[in-house]
Amino acid sequence: MTKQQPESLAQFAESSRQQVKTPDAGGKDLTAGKHTKPIPTDPAKKQDAATRVLREGALHKDQGADEAIDKLPDRITQSR
């Protein structure tokens, strides 16, 4: 199993905004920790929420996106 590296992706994005050729971690450990590790989520729930969000954006009508999103795990509430 490979280690998740969400911090490295954030660092890469920041570097690209600053037009740096190679991202520099600045001595930071870029592997996921207990607060940034992926939260196991049913892919069908994520797909349903994403579909509803896109439909609302395209149709400008309520498609139940808020309710579908509320069914997904929330890192903020889980960390408290």
Secondary structure, 3 states (H helix, E strand, C coil): CCCCCHHHHHHHHHHHHCCCCCCCCCCCCCCCCCCCCCCCCCHHHHHHHHHHHHHHHHHCCCCCHHHHHHCCCCHHHHHC
